[in-house]
Amino acid sequence: MSDYLDLVEAQLTELTEKGAHQRLRARRPGLGGGGAGGDGPRPPRRRTEALAFLAAAAVVVAVVAIVLVNAHHSTPTHNNASPAASGPAHSTTTPIYTVTTTTSQPKPQTGPVSTPIPAHFAPASFTAISELTWWVLSPAPCQFVGGQAPCGAILRTTDGGRHFIGIASPDASFSSESKAGAYSQIRFADSENGFAFGPSLYVTHNGGQTWHSVDVGGSVADLAISAGGAYAIVTAGNGTSGRLMHSPVGQDQWTPVPAAGEVSGGLWVLGHEVLVQSGSDGPGTNLLVSVDDGKTFVTHPVPSPGLPCQFQAQSPPVIWAHCVTGTESAVWYSTDFGADFATAHGTGLAPLPNSAVFAAASNTTAVVGYQQLYRTADAGSTWAPVAVPGIVQWAYLGFTDATHGVGLGYVGSVSAENERLYYTTDAGQSYHLVPLP
């Protein structure tokens, strides 16, 4: 733990001395976590209690969606959107999906309301809006009458993991299965607007003091935030394809994005760019690329047609793709906004199963792994193993900017209670355990 806190202290000192704007110059323009916020929060950052005066120094941090879009988490964050922008409207009609029920009790306080932190907190989803402020979701005992365990518990930190408080979570079960009313992932766009989803959707507009359910006409398979807008893939029944929908982060005004047609996965948003895998010509046949907030899309073949892919574009027109190939997965790289993809599965990278996880830190640097983690700094030409003691399997990887990121990994054995949060400050060259309550 001391090594981790030393890293926090050193980073905050550097951030204070050099200035937040220079420190975060490489970050995406405020993304949403979640996976990220802003343009989509993704991974976290570290800071120190001794430097809490950073707030008085008016440190401004761009948000990056955490989100990251990962099949296990999504998120990534991708999570996240800039609080200043509201995002474009995608339909001239009145929104057809609105709030249906309120699920948590209103409280008179302003700001986050501290709630009891459950024992053995095991992170299952992560989202961040800055180097200092992020949230972690864990399964936990239910704290409301009639709850079907497990339910969810949420921790928030505003000092990069030095201290946590528990905040209210939706009065619903924690599950990624098609269990009525359940959810399994979180994303925050800013300090006030957050989303709990997968399969149901819950929203807070007061920093988690209260949550309410929103009916979007189906199950939310993925959600990403950018430029003040939230995007979600909504499926009906047990279908693998659905519709892309959009809402301003501060309002429950979900409307379809008509230009996308039927979609199947691979959601990524950053600024005005929207990437998603098509479902119209068969699940996952094409990549849909928009540079105008989803008003129009250009269609390109995906590297592994008909199979699920994860796309990330930290600095377009470069797009990374991590796709299922059959029994294994592979990494591809495009420099022309997805028109052409070349393999990035270079030397040093061992075969990886379909369930491997991936995250790009920049146009040249990325990490991928399953039991063993690998890193490239030359756009996939060569890969080197990254040693993280104790990890038996990685469940999620994400980056907030070109140097800071997180990973969720299982320690000892693959079971929910053994999931742990790790942090990197050197673009994935090393990862350090984040102590949780």
Summary of the structure (lengths in Angstrom):
residues: 437
radius of gyration: 19.5
end to end distance: 12.5
largest distance: 58.1
contacts: 1879
relative contact order: 0.14
helix: 8%
strand: 38%
